Amino acid sequence: MRRTILSAALGLMLLSNPVMADEAALSALQNAGVELTSEQANQVKGASDEQLADVMAAIAQSIAQQQGQDRAEAQVQAIVQAIAKAKPDLIQQISLAIVQAAPQMEIAVATAAIEADPTAAGPEQAQEVLAEVNPAEQAQETPAQDAPSQNPGPANSVVAVVNPPSIGGGGGAVSPN
């Protein structure tokens, strides 16, 4: 009798773990402010780890189609960051599935994944993605590597100096050609 009760309890515990993990993903999405329909929430809650990438891709695709670009990017970034916290071992698979379903969200997905785990891509790749998304901000944060010390601009910048023509026609060198 005792073994039967222990076996039943162990079986229930094993069955409840995947449900709790999916509830963790749903909770992370809701806490991140991701707007889900009740159907989408149920899909996330009922998805196994193998199914979660497809569910997230479908949600991201729906968001990308129904919302404006800026709003969609913010929602997709929130999805990626929430899933990175709740299911860090699945973030690469989920990110790829989202990009395949909604290619216009590629930069948003990459940015969110790097912001969630900056060491995942390596420092060079992280800087490249972040610079592509916001070049002005990165130019201020990244010191020049190849430029002279008196020019604190980014390493790949080009500085052009334009001298206006002198008034009165004099003072400039004239080419004999």
Short mmCIF file of the C-alpha atoms (twelve columns), coordinates in Angstrom:
data_MODEL
# 
_entry.id   MODEL 
# 
loop_
_atom_site.group_PDB 
_atom_site.id 
_atom_site.type_symbol 
_atom_site.label_atom_id 
_atom_site.label_alt_id 
_atom_site.label_comp_id 
_atom_site.label_asym_id 
_atom_site.label_seq_id 
_atom_site.Cartn_x 
_atom_site.Cartn_y 
_atom_site.Cartn_z 
_atom_site.pdbx_PDB_model_num 
ATOM 1   C CA . MET A 1   0.000  0.000  0.000   1 
ATOM 2   C CA . ARG A 2   2.778  2.367  0.925   1 
ATOM 3   C CA . ARG A 3   4.618  1.686  -2.363  1 
ATOM 4   C CA . THR A 4   1.457  2.366  -4.354  1 
ATOM 5   C CA . ILE A 5   0.966  5.730  -2.691  1 
ATOM 6   C CA . LEU A 6   4.635  6.669  -3.193  1 
ATOM 7   C CA . SER A 7   4.492  5.582  -6.840  1 
ATOM 8   C CA . ALA A 8   1.351  7.620  -7.448  1 
ATOM 9   C CA . ALA A 9   2.846  10.669 -5.741  1 
ATOM 10  C CA . LEU A 10  6.058  10.356 -7.749  1 
ATOM 11  C CA . GLY A 11  4.074  9.980  -10.978 1 
ATOM 12  C CA . LEU A 12  2.057  13.114 -10.237 1 
ATOM 13  C CA . MET A 13  5.203  15.017 -9.376  1 
ATOM 14  C CA . LEU A 14  6.863  14.021 -12.646 1 
ATOM 15  C CA . LEU A 15  3.787  15.011 -14.629 1 
ATOM 16  C CA . SER A 16  3.432  18.372 -12.907 1 
ATOM 17  C CA . ASN A 17  7.012  19.559 -13.580 1 
ATOM 18  C CA . PRO A 18  6.515  20.282 -17.316 1 
ATOM 19  C CA . VAL A 19  3.286  22.121 -16.545 1 
ATOM 20  C CA . MET A 20  5.024  24.225 -13.920 1 
ATOM 21  C CA . ALA A 21  7.851  24.993 -16.348 1 
ATOM 22  C CA . ASP A 22  5.357  26.141 -18.990 1 
ATOM 23  C CA . GLU A 23  3.573  28.219 -16.384 1 
ATOM 24  C CA . ALA A 24  6.953  29.800 -15.640 1 
ATOM 25  C CA . ALA A 25  7.305  30.777 -19.316 1 
ATOM 26  C CA . LEU A 26  3.773  32.175 -19.366 1 
ATOM 27  C CA . SER A 27  4.362  34.065 -16.138 1 
ATOM 28  C CA . ALA A 28  7.623  35.509 -17.496 1 
ATOM 29  C CA . LEU A 29  5.850  36.681 -20.670 1 
ATOM 30  C CA . GLN A 30  3.015  38.270 -18.707 1 
ATOM 31  C CA . ASN A 31  5.429  39.954 -16.269 1 
ATOM 32  C CA . ALA A 32  7.362  41.359 -19.240 1 
ATOM 33  C CA . GLY A 33  4.189  43.032 -20.490 1 
ATOM 34  C CA . VAL A 34  3.699  40.808 -23.544 1 
ATOM 35  C CA . GLU A 35  0.102  41.111 -24.660 1 
ATOM 36  C CA . LEU A 36  -1.279 37.617 -25.215 1 
ATOM 37  C CA . THR A 37  -4.773 36.536 -26.127 1 
ATOM 38  C CA . SER A 38  -6.293 33.868 -23.904 1 
ATOM 39  C CA . GLU A 39  -5.750 31.356 -26.723 1 
ATOM 40  C CA . GLN A 40  -2.056 32.278 -26.978 1 
ATOM 41  C CA . ALA A 41  -1.677 32.072 -23.195 1 
ATOM 42  C CA . ASN A 42  -3.196 28.591 -23.224 1 
ATOM 43  C CA . GLN A 43  -0.864 27.552 -26.045 1 
ATOM 44  C CA . VAL A 44  2.179  28.719 -24.075 1 
ATOM 45  C CA . LYS A 45  0.900  27.048 -20.932 1 
ATOM 46  C CA . GLY A 46  0.254  23.757 -22.720 1 
ATOM 47  C CA . ALA A 47  3.426  23.687 -24.826 1 
ATOM 48  C CA . SER A 48  6.253  21.290 -24.166 1 
ATOM 49  C CA . ASP A 49  9.825  22.524 -24.513 1 
ATOM 50  C CA . GLU A 50  9.893  21.108 -28.038 1 
ATOM 51  C CA . GLN A 51  6.670  22.924 -28.973 1 
ATOM 52  C CA . LEU A 52  7.483  26.234 -27.296 1 
ATOM 53  C CA . ALA A 53  9.612  27.532 -30.193 1 
ATOM 54  C CA . ASP A 54  6.744  27.053 -32.644 1 
ATOM 55  C CA . VAL A 55  4.264  28.664 -30.254 1 
ATOM 56  C CA . MET A 56  6.524  31.687 -29.697 1 
ATOM 57  C CA . ALA A 57  7.141  32.001 -33.444 1 
ATOM 58  C CA . ALA A 58  3.391  32.020 -34.138 1 
ATOM 59  C CA . ILE A 59  2.822  34.651 -31.456 1 
ATOM 60  C CA . ALA A 60  5.664  36.842 -32.785 1 
ATOM 61  C CA . GLN A 61  4.355  36.504 -36.333 1 
ATOM 62  C CA . SER A 62  0.870  37.505 -35.201 1 
ATOM 63  C CA . ILE A 63  2.253  40.518 -33.343 1 
ATOM 64  C CA . ALA A 64  4.375  41.563 -36.345 1 
ATOM 65  C CA . GLN A 65  1.349  41.415 -38.648 1 
ATOM 66  C CA . GLN A 66  -1.165 43.124 -36.373 1 
ATOM 67  C CA . GLN A 67  0.846  45.910 -34.755 1 
ATOM 68  C CA . GLY A 68  2.957  48.795 -36.003 1 
ATOM 69  C CA . GLN A 69  6.682  48.207 -36.486 1 
ATOM 70  C CA . ASP A 70  7.856  49.950 -33.311 1 
ATOM 71  C CA . ARG A 71  5.219  48.331 -31.105 1 
ATOM 72  C CA . ALA A 72  5.826  44.913 -32.670 1 
ATOM 73  C CA . GLU A 73  9.576  45.198 -32.139 1 
ATOM 74  C CA . ALA A 74  9.067  46.113 -28.483 1 
ATOM 75  C CA . GLN A 75  6.705  43.172 -27.948 1 
ATOM 76  C CA . VAL A 76  9.032  40.711 -29.715 1 
ATOM 77  C CA . GLN A 77  11.994 41.968 -27.691 1 
ATOM 78  C CA . ALA A 78  9.962  41.471 -24.514 1 
ATOM 79  C CA . ILE A 79  9.144  37.905 -25.629 1 
ATOM 80  C CA . VAL A 80  12.796 37.049 -26.270 1 
ATOM 81  C CA . GLN A 81  14.002 38.580 -23.021 1 
ATOM 82  C CA . ALA A 82  11.271 36.878 -20.977 1 
ATOM 83  C CA . ILE A 83  11.954 33.487 -22.526 1 
ATOM 84  C CA . ALA A 84  15.707 33.994 -22.055 1 
ATOM 85  C CA . LYS A 85  15.056 34.314 -18.323 1 
ATOM 86  C CA . ALA A 86  12.474 31.533 -18.040 1 
ATOM 87  C CA . LYS A 87  14.013 29.038 -20.501 1 
ATOM 88  C CA . PRO A 88  17.639 30.043 -21.152 1 
ATOM 89  C CA . ASP A 89  18.456 26.656 -22.679 1 
ATOM 90  C CA . LEU A 90  15.800 27.209 -25.383 1 
ATOM 91  C CA . ILE A 91  16.515 30.822 -26.305 1 
ATOM 92  C CA . GLN A 92  18.570 30.047 -29.419 1 
ATOM 93  C CA . GLN A 93  15.951 27.650 -30.793 1 
ATOM 94  C CA . ILE A 94  13.124 30.087 -30.016 1 
ATOM 95  C CA . SER A 95  15.006 33.068 -31.476 1 
ATOM 96  C CA . LEU A 96  15.626 31.204 -34.736 1 
ATOM 97  C CA . ALA A 97  11.985 30.136 -34.957 1 
ATOM 98  C CA . ILE A 98  10.804 33.732 -34.424 1 
ATOM 99  C CA . VAL A 99  13.157 35.077 -37.109 1 
ATOM 100 C CA . GLN A 100 11.988 32.415 -39.566 1 
ATOM 101 C CA . ALA A 101 8.335  33.240 -38.879 1 
ATOM 102 C CA . ALA A 102 8.809  37.032 -38.838 1 
ATOM 103 C CA . PRO A 103 12.024 37.967 -40.707 1 
ATOM 104 C CA . GLN A 104 11.363 41.689 -40.234 1 
ATOM 105 C CA . MET A 105 11.950 41.129 -36.493 1 
ATOM 106 C CA . GLU A 106 15.505 39.806 -36.932 1 
ATOM 107 C CA . ILE A 107 17.274 42.844 -35.480 1 
ATOM 108 C CA . ALA A 108 14.791 43.093 -32.606 1 
ATOM 109 C CA . VAL A 109 15.314 39.403 -31.773 1 
ATOM 110 C CA . ALA A 110 19.109 39.629 -31.984 1 
ATOM 111 C CA . THR A 111 19.194 42.765 -29.864 1 
ATOM 112 C CA . ALA A 112 16.932 41.280 -27.202 1 
ATOM 113 C CA . ALA A 113 18.905 38.034 -27.078 1 
ATOM 114 C CA . ILE A 114 22.174 39.906 -26.663 1 
ATOM 115 C CA . GLU A 115 20.716 42.242 -24.046 1 
ATOM 116 C CA . ALA A 116 19.379 39.222 -22.163 1 
ATOM 117 C CA . ASP A 117 22.775 37.463 -22.290 1 
ATOM 118 C CA . PRO A 118 25.554 39.738 -23.586 1 
ATOM 119 C CA . THR A 119 28.178 36.997 -23.401 1 
ATOM 120 C CA . ALA A 120 26.244 34.560 -25.621 1 
ATOM 121 C CA . ALA A 121 27.372 36.112 -28.906 1 
ATOM 122 C CA . GLY A 122 30.817 37.216 -27.759 1 
ATOM 123 C CA . PRO A 123 31.866 40.838 -27.297 1 
ATOM 124 C CA . GLU A 124 32.579 41.594 -30.952 1 
ATOM 125 C CA . GLN A 125 29.279 40.260 -32.250 1 
ATOM 126 C CA . ALA A 126 27.362 41.925 -29.431 1 
ATOM 127 C CA . GLN A 127 28.915 45.303 -30.273 1 
ATOM 128 C CA . GLU A 128 28.149 44.838 -33.988 1 
ATOM 129 C CA . VAL A 129 24.470 44.069 -33.392 1 
ATOM 130 C CA . LEU A 130 24.021 46.865 -30.885 1 
ATOM 131 C CA . ALA A 131 25.841 49.336 -33.169 1 
ATOM 132 C CA . GLU A 132 23.562 48.371 -36.060 1 
ATOM 133 C CA . VAL A 133 20.487 49.003 -33.934 1 
ATOM 134 C CA . ASN A 134 21.646 52.271 -32.385 1 
ATOM 135 C CA . PRO A 135 24.834 53.589 -34.015 1 
ATOM 136 C CA . ALA A 136 24.792 56.990 -32.299 1 
ATOM 137 C CA . GLU A 137 24.669 55.478 -28.818 1 
ATOM 138 C CA . GLN A 138 27.420 52.990 -29.584 1 
ATOM 139 C CA . ALA A 139 29.637 55.722 -31.088 1 
ATOM 140 C CA . GLN A 140 29.501 57.556 -27.772 1 
ATOM 141 C CA . GLU A 141 30.258 54.446 -25.721 1 
ATOM 142 C CA . THR A 142 32.949 52.903 -27.948 1 
ATOM 143 C CA . PRO A 143 36.344 54.652 -27.860 1 
ATOM 144 C CA . ALA A 144 38.232 55.102 -31.108 1 
ATOM 145 C CA . GLN A 145 40.767 52.377 -31.764 1 
ATOM 146 C CA . ASP A 146 42.486 53.561 -34.951 1 
ATOM 147 C CA . ALA A 147 41.869 57.305 -34.769 1 
ATOM 148 C CA . PRO A 148 44.366 59.812 -33.337 1 
ATOM 149 C CA . SER A 149 43.856 60.716 -29.687 1 
ATOM 150 C CA . GLN A 150 42.658 64.264 -30.479 1 
ATOM 151 C CA . ASN A 151 39.708 62.834 -32.477 1 
ATOM 152 C CA . PRO A 152 37.477 60.900 -30.040 1 
ATOM 153 C CA . GLY A 153 35.058 59.605 -32.737 1 
ATOM 154 C CA . PRO A 154 34.370 55.958 -33.533 1 
ATOM 155 C CA . ALA A 155 37.097 53.877 -35.169 1 
ATOM 156 C CA . ASN A 156 35.364 53.629 -38.544 1 
ATOM 157 C CA . SER A 157 34.434 57.282 -38.905 1 
ATOM 158 C CA . VAL A 158 35.579 59.556 -41.692 1 
ATOM 159 C CA . VAL A 159 36.234 63.204 -40.919 1 
ATOM 160 C CA . ALA A 160 36.018 65.636 -43.813 1 
ATOM 161 C CA . VAL A 161 37.213 69.205 -43.509 1 
ATOM 162 C CA . VAL A 162 35.672 71.631 -45.971 1 
ATOM 163 C CA . ASN A 163 37.222 75.050 -46.425 1 
ATOM 164 C CA . PRO A 164 34.816 77.559 -47.931 1 
ATOM 165 C CA . PRO A 165 36.072 79.502 -50.939 1 
ATOM 166 C CA . SER A 166 37.544 82.846 -50.073 1 
ATOM 167 C CA . ILE A 167 35.499 85.941 -50.818 1 
ATOM 168 C CA . GLY A 168 36.978 88.231 -53.450 1 
ATOM 169 C CA . GLY A 169 38.592 85.493 -55.481 1 
ATOM 170 C CA . GLY A 170 42.053 85.790 -54.015 1 
ATOM 171 C CA . GLY A 171 44.135 83.696 -51.727 1 
ATOM 172 C CA . GLY A 172 43.491 80.329 -53.264 1 
ATOM 173 C CA . ALA A 173 46.021 78.295 -55.194 1 
ATOM 174 C CA . VAL A 174 45.224 77.968 -58.875 1 
ATOM 175 C CA . SER A 175 46.180 74.843 -60.734 1 
ATOM 176 C CA . PRO A 176 48.041 75.385 -64.014 1 
ATOM 177 C CA . ASN A 177 45.918 72.745 -65.746 1 
# 
